[in-house]
Amino acid sequence: MKKNKLILSVAALALMTAASFNAITAETTPADTDSNPNHSMKRWVYPEPAKKELNNKAEQTVAWYVANTKEAQEQNQECHDNPSIQSTPNCVNSLHALQIIFAGR
């Protein structure tokens, strides 16, 4: 008898728990499940991080910038003008290359 009571109790608890959730079936749309007209069920599309939008150049090495001084100076000027990209690899590498170039002069 105790085993049957336990099974019935668990089944009743499962039914009450399932009834408390709003199940979405294949036939219901997300708009059908939300009765608040102020809520939008649209999917949010997040923009890419600013780094990628602002500095979409191919990543260059310090050695490349040492060999291409003009590009290193242009990249460094771009990084100076736009503080949000100063931590990108191209900015760090171009600055390091310019320090190497001008330390040898």
Protein Blocks (a to p, Z undefined) as FASTA:
>chain_A
ZZmmmmmmmmmmmmmmmmmpccddfkbcfklmpmbfkbccbdcdddddfklmmmmcccdd
fklmmmmmmlmmmmmmmmmmmmmlmmgmklmmmmmmmmmmmmmZZ
